[in-house]
Amino acid sequence: MTRITRTLFCGAAAAILAFAADQTLHPEMTVAPDAGSYDKPAGTLGQKPATDWTETTVNAGVDKKPLQGKAVTVTGEIIDLSCYLQLGKHGEKHKACGVKCLQSGQPIGLLTKDGAIYMLMAEEHDPRRDGQTGGFRQAAIDNFARIVEVTGTETSHNGFRAIYVQGYVSK
């Protein structure tokens, strides 16, 4: 083995070990014990929809045909998608930052036990567009870094998954 090859090999091995250690030593990668578990979620968001899409969503669809959706209940940790996708941050140690991000409009996410990621949004299209679904955002903020059951309509497009949650329209 040449000296250059040995140096590259040792450097790569060290980088792999450092990455593995980094993943286990970061406390922000954990969920607080009182924040629920996958077996016993700390709370719920949403309700089982009467129909996959509300009338306002159907009416907003191209030719009144939104993408196919199905009612689901998924358990996971409420996360801030912007920090999670950029920095891998989630859990109790990231709560102060994540709450600020959600309060300033960053996308809300759900991280499942197996690592699947869903974007979470209020389902009602026109009220969401018109800023009348603040109750949903506040419910997500209140449950940030907690493991909860989320019920709504799941859809996917080109590999991107989302759950649209009903029942948070301001009256």
FIDOGU-713733 format. One record per residue: x, z, y of N, C-alpha, C in turn. Coordinates in steps of 0.05 Angstrom, whole numbers, plus 5000, padded with zeros to 4 digits. Last residue first. Layout:
N
XZYXZYXZY/...
***
This chain:
171
374552625601371752555608371252575638/380152345571379152535592376352435600/381052265503380252135528379152345547/382652385451384052515474383452385500/380952125404379752375413381052515436/385751855357383251845373382552125383/392151555354390551805350388151795368/395751105318394051135342392051355337/402151035296399551165290398151205317/406450495278405250675298402750805286/412550155262410050295254409150485276/415549525255415149755273412549885266/415449075224416949305215416749545232/411848725250414748655248416448895241/407549245258408048965267411048915266/402349675234405249595236405349305245/398250255240398649965241401649915241/393750775228396450675226396350365226/389851205263389850935252392750835252/390251905245389451685263389551425249/393252535245391152365234390352155255/398752915230397652735249395652545235/400953565221399453345208398253175230/407553775242404653775243403553545226/412854155260411953975239408854005238/415554145326413954275305413254065284/417653885369419554005350418154175328/411753975407414453855405416154015386/406654115418407454125390410254015385/405854025471405454305461406454335432/406653475471408553645485408353935474/401953315445404553255433406753435445/398153495482398153605455400753555441/399553175525399953465528399853595500/398052675505400852725512401353025513/392552765500394152705476397152765482/390852845552390453055532392253015507/391352365579393352575582393152795563/388551895581388952015555391152235556/387951565624385851765619386151905592/390851115642391951385646389951605641/389150615629388350715655389151005660/390950545577391950365598391450485625/387550925553390450955551391750795574/382350705563383150965574386151015573/383150215532382750205561383350485574/384350415477385950235492385550255523/384950995442383050855460384450685480/389251265416388151015406386450865426/395451505440392551535440391351265432/401051455395399651385419396651455417/407451485365404751595367403551535394/411451135320410751175348407951285348/414751405264412351275275412251325305/419651365215419051415243416551265251/422151685156420551475169419851555197/424752095131426151955152424651725165/421852405096423552195084424952025105/418952725131420952845114422852645102/418152355194417252465168419652575152/417152415260419352385241418452515215/413852105312413452285289415652215268/414152065384414651975357413952195337/412851805448412452025429412851915401/416851545502415051505479415151745460/416651875567418151745545416351735520/414152145609413051895599414551755577/415852635625416452415643415652145631/414552945581413152995607413652765626/418352765545415552705540413952745566/423052985570422752695565419852615562/421953535568422253395594421853095591/421953595512419453645527419653515554/427353475501425153305491422553345505/430053905526430553625535428153455526/427954335496427854335526428154055537/429054185441426354215452426254205482/433554155412433053925430430453965445/433454575378435654565398435254345418/429054425343428854645363430954635384/428953705335428953985327429054175350/433553175353430853275347431153565340/437752615365436852885371433952935364/440052115362439452255337438452545341/440751805407442652015402442252165376/436851395408439351355422441551555413/432551585379433651325372436351275385/431752095403432252075375433551805368/430751985457433152135450433852105420/425951675451428251575467430751725459/422151965421423451735410425951645425/421652625410421952445433423452195422/417352845357419952795369419652625394/414253255311413853115336416553095350/415253165242416053305266415553135290/409653055196412253015207412753185232/404852755155406053005164408952945173/399052365165401952365160403052625171/393352045147394352305155397252325146/389851445167391951585152392251875163/386150845167386151135173388251265155/389250235187387850395166388150695174/388849575216389649855216388150005194/390748935239389549095218390649385220/390248825311391648805285390348995265/383748645339386348785339387748755312/379948185362381048235335383748375338/377747935406376548185396377448255368/381247535421378747455407377447695394/385648045424385447765427383147665409/382548675443384048505425383648205431/379048975473381548895486383248705468/374949085437374348915460376948815474/377649445404376749195393376248995416/378449865441380749735429379949455418/373250025452374949925474377449785464/371450195401370249955414372049845436/377050385359374750445377373850185390/378750235292379250205320376750265336/376750435243379650415247380350385277/371750945254372550665248375450635254/372351485257369851375245370251085237/378651795241377051605258374551515242/380052465236379652215221377752035237/383952665293381752705275381352445259/389652995323387852775316385752855297/394353425296393653255319391853045309/395454105274394453825269394153695296/400754555252398254475266397454195259/404954665219404354855240401754795254/404454525148404754445176403754655196/407054675094405254825110405654745139/410554295074408554405056406354555071/413854205116412353975106410154065086/412554735163414154605143412554365133/413155085227411754955205413754835185/416255355263415155095271413754945249/419055785247416255835255414855575265/424255575237422555655215419555695223/425754985275425555275274423655355251/429454455248426854535259426754835255/435754145266433954305249431454375263/439353905298438253735277436353895259/441954245330439554115341438253935321/446454415302444054575299441554435311/450854035267449254025292446754185289/453254025218453854245236452254245261/451853575189451053835178451554065198/453853145217451053145210450153425201/459353265220457753265245454753285239/460853165168460953445178459253465203/460252605167458752775149458653065159/463952455207461152395210459452575193/468752635183467852755209464852705214/468852305138468652595135467652725161/469351805165467051855147466652155143/474351885191471851835206469351885190/477751935147477452155165474852125182/477251425125476451655110475951895128/479551125167476751075159475651315144/484851325167483151355191480151315184/486451175116486351465123484551505147/486250615122484650745101484251045108/489850525164487050445167485350595147/494550735140493550845165490650785169/495050385096494750675092493550805117/495749905123493449935106492850235101/500650015148498249945164495749995148/504050085104503650305123501150255140/501349825043502949815067502350045086/501750004977500050005000501850005025/
***
